[in-house]
Structures are given as C-alpha cells and as structure tokens.
C-alpha cells in the first residue's frame, strides 16, 4: 500500500490457513492507513499504546497505527472460527521532513539503497534470526533451516504486539525497498542491489525482483514496494507533512 501525500508505505504478509492470511494482511493495511489518515485530520487523536520519548511524534503515531491494526486483526480472528489464529507481518514507513520512521513486526523488511550500497533497516523477528544473533546458527545454516519460516512476532496473534521503531535520515536520490520474505528468502541483497541500481523504471524493477524470487523457487507470495526519493519531490512533501504532524 502506498499513499505518497500521507508519506505512508506499507507491506503486510499474512499467515493462516485458507484465506485467513489474506484477510489479516488486508485488514492490517486498511487499519494502518485509516488510523494515520484520521490523525492527519485530527492532530489530537489519542495514541494507542505508550509514547516512546526517544522517537518523534510521527514515529509514535506510526506505532499507534500498527497497534490499531493488531486490535482489528485480533478481534476478527476471535469473531469467526475459520479465522482463528490468523496474523500478518508488517513493515511500514512514514516520511516526514528529512526523516524516515519505520515500524515493523515479523520478517518483512525495508532496505535503503544509497550511492551503490544496500542496507537493511530492519532486523527479522524470526526464530532463525534469534539463532544467528546468539551465534548458535550461521546465516548459511539459517537459509536452509526447516524453521526459517517461523516468526516470533506477528500482528493479530496476541491481544498486544511489540512494535519495533526506528528512525533514519534520508535524502534525495535514496531508494527504499519494502518487501515480504517471499523475496528475501531466495534473493540475496547483492542481487537486489544490482536490480535497483540498473534502472529508473520502478515497475520494471518490481517485476524483475518478483521474477527473481520465482526463479529462486519461491513458494510464497512476494510483495515489493519501491520508493524513489527525488529532490524536487521531497521539498513539497516535507512541507505538507510538517503541517500534518505537530508534536
């Protein structure tokens, strides 16, 4: 989901049997967007959950939107037996001034491509990521682990959700990639960088990334959102957003 006037970009990857995962991801995207749109109209809209004093007001609002999505998905999963246990991962980015606020839950990711380099801006909330962090497992072992699909956090599974917040400075010429694990499970970051450095055509780059995921044996849905930050676009966007979000 993209809403450039709001500065919002979201990727959700649903989990659950039947079409429950699809329901969870769609409901999460809708809830996140609705909460932020309402906050843009009414600056005094109460936050859902605690306020983190170490990050900005827009970042806290983004976390509030993720919690709103968690409430919506969790309520729906309890309302209908066929949706029991459904959930979704999420990575959401909100642009304001020269800052990118990032909120994520699960193993969907966001990358920053700048001046020929690629950097992951999120850390997976997954079983294998925890094993790598503690030194129990190497990245190569993690790639082949039968447990690589297990996430340790997701929206909607519990009544409360632990949202990880990050803020990074951005500038004109940067490219952002939000993606589900359907891409990163089979495509290395160096190959992603090659695709995103070889063209200015965003739809073509998106198609190429999805094709690479499929060629790598992709057995999962793949979602990608590519955002190119241009100097001439940023100035106007930042001014609009500064009026929307006032601490």
GIKA-V814706 format. One record per residue. N is the residue number from 1. RES is the residue in one letter. D_LAST is the distance of its C-alpha to the last C-alpha in Angstrom with 2 decimals. Layout:
BEGIN
n=N res=RES d_last=D_LAST
n=N res=RES d_last=D_LAST
END
This chain:
BEGIN
n=1 res=X d_last=25.53
n=2 res=X d_last=23.84
n=3 res=X d_last=21.54
n=4 res=X d_last=21.03
n=5 res=X d_last=19.22
n=6 res=X d_last=16.52
n=7 res=X d_last=16.88
n=8 res=X d_last=18.07
n=9 res=X d_last=21.26
n=10 res=X d_last=22.86
n=11 res=X d_last=26.23
n=12 res=X d_last=27.64
n=13 res=X d_last=31.14
n=14 res=X d_last=32.71
n=15 res=X d_last=35.19
n=16 res=X d_last=37.85
n=17 res=X d_last=41.36
n=18 res=X d_last=42.47
n=19 res=X d_last=39.63
n=20 res=X d_last=37.19
n=21 res=X d_last=35.26
n=22 res=X d_last=34.88
n=23 res=X d_last=33.70
n=24 res=X d_last=31.11
n=25 res=X d_last=29.65
n=26 res=X d_last=29.61
n=27 res=X d_last=28.00
n=28 res=X d_last=25.26
n=29 res=X d_last=24.48
n=30 res=X d_last=24.53
n=31 res=X d_last=22.22
n=32 res=X d_last=19.57
n=33 res=X d_last=19.71
n=34 res=X d_last=19.77
n=35 res=X d_last=16.72
n=36 res=X d_last=14.54
n=37 res=X d_last=16.34
n=38 res=X d_last=15.72
n=39 res=X d_last=11.93
n=40 res=X d_last=12.24
n=41 res=X d_last=14.32
n=42 res=X d_last=12.56
n=43 res=X d_last=8.79
n=44 res=X d_last=9.89
n=45 res=X d_last=11.97
n=46 res=X d_last=12.43
n=47 res=X d_last=12.12
n=48 res=X d_last=15.64
n=49 res=X d_last=16.51
n=50 res=X d_last=15.01
n=51 res=X d_last=11.64
n=52 res=X d_last=12.53
n=53 res=X d_last=11.25
n=54 res=X d_last=13.03
n=55 res=X d_last=10.97
n=56 res=X d_last=7.71
n=57 res=X d_last=5.31
n=58 res=X d_last=8.00
n=59 res=X d_last=10.66
n=60 res=X d_last=10.06
n=61 res=X d_last=10.18
n=62 res=X d_last=13.31
n=63 res=X d_last=14.81
n=64 res=X d_last=14.39
n=65 res=X d_last=16.30
n=66 res=X d_last=18.94
n=67 res=X d_last=19.47
n=68 res=X d_last=19.92
n=69 res=X d_last=22.50
n=70 res=X d_last=24.17
n=71 res=X d_last=24.61
n=72 res=X d_last=26.10
n=73 res=X d_last=28.48
n=74 res=X d_last=29.56
n=75 res=X d_last=30.39
n=76 res=X d_last=32.36
n=77 res=X d_last=34.24
n=78 res=X d_last=35.46
n=79 res=X d_last=36.40
n=80 res=X d_last=39.02
n=81 res=X d_last=41.48
n=82 res=X d_last=41.59
n=83 res=X d_last=37.88
n=84 res=X d_last=38.13
n=85 res=X d_last=36.45
n=86 res=X d_last=34.74
n=87 res=X d_last=31.57
n=88 res=X d_last=29.80
n=89 res=X d_last=28.13
n=90 res=X d_last=24.93
n=91 res=X d_last=23.22
n=92 res=X d_last=20.11
n=93 res=X d_last=18.28
n=94 res=X d_last=15.20
n=95 res=X d_last=15.22
n=96 res=X d_last=12.38
n=97 res=X d_last=13.21
n=98 res=X d_last=15.88
n=99 res=X d_last=14.66
n=100 res=X d_last=16.05
n=101 res=X d_last=14.49
n=102 res=X d_last=17.52
n=103 res=X d_last=18.26
n=104 res=X d_last=21.94
n=105 res=X d_last=24.58
n=106 res=X d_last=28.24
n=107 res=X d_last=30.10
n=108 res=X d_last=28.72
n=109 res=X d_last=27.51
n=110 res=X d_last=25.59
n=111 res=X d_last=27.27
n=112 res=X d_last=26.40
n=113 res=X d_last=29.40
n=114 res=X d_last=29.41
n=115 res=X d_last=32.47
n=116 res=X d_last=34.98
n=117 res=X d_last=33.32
n=118 res=X d_last=31.69
n=119 res=X d_last=29.26
n=120 res=X d_last=28.20
n=121 res=X d_last=24.48
n=122 res=X d_last=25.07
n=123 res=X d_last=27.70
n=124 res=X d_last=29.70
n=125 res=X d_last=29.58
n=126 res=X d_last=33.34
n=127 res=X d_last=36.52
n=128 res=X d_last=37.90
n=129 res=X d_last=34.72
n=130 res=X d_last=34.98
n=131 res=X d_last=38.66
n=132 res=X d_last=37.99
n=133 res=X d_last=35.37
n=134 res=X d_last=37.90
n=135 res=X d_last=40.71
n=136 res=X d_last=42.79
n=137 res=X d_last=42.77
n=138 res=X d_last=42.73
n=139 res=X d_last=40.81
n=140 res=X d_last=44.18
n=141 res=X d_last=45.07
n=142 res=X d_last=41.75
n=143 res=X d_last=42.41
n=144 res=X d_last=45.65
n=145 res=X d_last=44.66
n=146 res=X d_last=45.39
n=147 res=X d_last=42.17
n=148 res=X d_last=39.90
n=149 res=X d_last=38.55
n=150 res=X d_last=37.35
n=151 res=X d_last=33.58
n=152 res=X d_last=32.26
n=153 res=X d_last=29.02
n=154 res=X d_last=28.59
n=155 res=X d_last=26.65
n=156 res=X d_last=28.58
n=157 res=X d_last=31.22
n=158 res=X d_last=29.87
n=159 res=X d_last=27.86
n=160 res=X d_last=25.06
n=161 res=X d_last=23.97
n=162 res=X d_last=22.82
n=163 res=X d_last=20.25
n=164 res=X d_last=20.26
n=165 res=X d_last=17.09
n=166 res=X d_last=17.44
n=167 res=X d_last=15.74
n=168 res=X d_last=18.15
n=169 res=X d_last=18.38
n=170 res=X d_last=20.31
n=171 res=X d_last=22.42
n=172 res=X d_last=24.83
n=173 res=X d_last=27.89
n=174 res=X d_last=26.29
n=175 res=X d_last=27.36
n=176 res=X d_last=25.67
n=177 res=X d_last=27.84
n=178 res=X d_last=26.75
n=179 res=X d_last=29.87
n=180 res=X d_last=31.55
n=181 res=X d_last=34.08
n=182 res=X d_last=36.83
n=183 res=X d_last=36.34
n=184 res=X d_last=35.85
n=185 res=X d_last=38.67
n=186 res=X d_last=41.29
n=187 res=X d_last=39.84
n=188 res=X d_last=39.21
n=189 res=X d_last=36.23
n=190 res=X d_last=38.75
n=191 res=X d_last=40.02
n=192 res=X d_last=36.54
n=193 res=X d_last=35.95
n=194 res=X d_last=39.32
n=195 res=X d_last=38.50
n=196 res=X d_last=35.07
n=197 res=X d_last=36.58
n=198 res=X d_last=39.56
n=199 res=X d_last=38.26
n=200 res=X d_last=35.66
n=201 res=X d_last=36.43
n=202 res=X d_last=33.70
n=203 res=X d_last=35.81
n=204 res=X d_last=38.78
n=205 res=X d_last=36.85
n=206 res=X d_last=35.50
n=207 res=X d_last=39.07
n=208 res=X d_last=40.45
n=209 res=X d_last=38.09
n=210 res=X d_last=38.98
n=211 res=X d_last=42.65
n=212 res=X d_last=42.49
n=213 res=X d_last=41.07
n=214 res=X d_last=43.91
n=215 res=X d_last=46.50
n=216 res=X d_last=45.40
n=217 res=X d_last=46.48
n=218 res=X d_last=43.18
n=219 res=X d_last=43.75
n=220 res=X d_last=40.20
n=221 res=X d_last=38.05
n=222 res=X d_last=36.15
n=223 res=X d_last=32.87
n=224 res=X d_last=31.34
n=225 res=X d_last=28.50
n=226 res=X d_last=28.67
n=227 res=X d_last=25.94
n=228 res=X d_last=27.05
n=229 res=X d_last=24.51
n=230 res=X d_last=26.14
n=231 res=X d_last=25.31
n=232 res=X d_last=26.05
n=233 res=X d_last=23.80
n=234 res=X d_last=20.75
n=235 res=X d_last=20.04
n=236 res=X d_last=19.87
n=237 res=X d_last=17.90
n=238 res=X d_last=15.16
n=239 res=X d_last=14.99
n=240 res=X d_last=14.83
n=241 res=X d_last=12.10
n=242 res=X d_last=9.82
n=243 res=X d_last=10.46
n=244 res=X d_last=9.94
n=245 res=X d_last=6.53
n=246 res=X d_last=3.82
n=247 res=X d_last=0.00
END
